[in-house]
Amino acid sequence: MGHHLALRKWTQGMSLKLEDCNSIPVWVKLSNVPVHLRTKLGLSYIESVLGRPLYKDAPTINRQALAFARICVDMSAASSFPSTILLDLDEGATTVVGVEYPSKP
């Protein structure tokens, strides 16, 4: 319905007070990811530019979707949500990875 729902695991004695939301998990679609970075470690390197890596979908983990990688990243709520990431590769080469947010908060 176009709204995000953030949940937190209940613990005994937890405050029911509404707290500030400093970060939010966001699913991201990465395009133009170099083949040698389509590993868990390589994708984590790219994800860390956006925020704290959380999850990867099954086709991304199993390398079934070669046109893109779908990941979930815990991003700062104040993020500018970049549309590209400039990556430094070996021997001074660079490449641009496209970033799409199917459901931007």
SULTA-V882414 format. One record per residue. N is the residue number from 1. RES is the residue in one letter. OMEGA is omega in whole degrees, -180 to 180 (NA if undefined). D_FIRST is the distance of its C-alpha to the first C-alpha in Angstrom with 2 decimals. Layout:
# SULTA-V882414
N:RES:OMEGA:D_FIRST
N:RES:OMEGA:D_FIRST
This chain:
# SULTA-V882414
1:M:176:0.00
2:G:-180:3.80
3:H:176:5.70
4:H:178:8.67
5:L:179:10.63
6:A:-179:14.34
7:L:177:16.82
8:R:-179:20.57
9:K:-180:23.20
10:W:173:25.04
11:T:-179:28.74
12:Q:180:31.47
13:G:-178:32.17
14:M:179:28.89
15:S:177:28.09
16:L:180:25.19
17:K:177:25.23
18:L:-178:22.15
19:E:177:23.33
20:D:178:22.73
21:C:-177:20.40
22:N:179:22.69
23:S:-178:21.01
24:I:176:17.74
25:P:-177:17.42
26:V:172:16.20
27:W:-175:16.43
28:V:176:18.83
29:K:-179:20.48
30:L:176:24.20
31:S:180:26.42
32:N:177:30.22
33:V:179:30.85
34:P:-176:34.61
35:V:-177:35.66
36:H:177:37.66
37:L:180:34.62
38:R:174:32.51
39:T:178:33.65
40:K:-179:32.00
41:L:-180:34.29
42:G:179:33.83
43:L:177:30.02
44:S:177:30.27
45:Y:180:32.52
46:I:-178:29.94
47:E:-176:27.04
48:S:175:29.20
49:V:-178:29.20
50:L:-176:25.46
51:G:-179:25.54
52:R:-179:26.21
53:P:179:25.69
54:L:-174:23.71
55:Y:170:23.03
56:K:179:23.63
57:D:-175:22.20
58:A:179:24.85
59:P:178:25.69
60:T:180:26.33
61:I:-177:28.52
62:N:-180:30.36
63:R:179:30.77
64:Q:179:29.41
65:A:-176:27.19
66:L:-179:29.82
67:A:-178:27.98
68:F:174:25.56
69:A:-180:24.85
70:R:-174:21.47
71:I:173:21.63
72:C:-175:19.84
73:V:173:21.44
74:D:-175:21.45
75:M:174:21.55
76:S:178:22.74
77:A:179:20.21
78:A:-178:22.78
79:S:176:22.94
80:S:-179:23.45
81:F:-177:21.39
82:P:180:24.30
83:S:176:23.99
84:T:174:27.27
85:I:176:29.51
86:L:-179:33.28
87:L:172:34.98
88:D:179:38.71
89:L:-180:40.26
90:D:174:43.82
91:E:175:46.81
92:G:179:45.06
93:A:177:42.66
94:T:173:39.07
95:T:180:35.92
96:V:177:32.53
97:V:178:29.40
98:G:-180:26.28
99:V:176:23.08
100:E:178:19.59
101:Y:-179:16.30
102:P:179:13.66
103:S:-177:11.00
104:K:180:13.05
105:P:NA:12.39
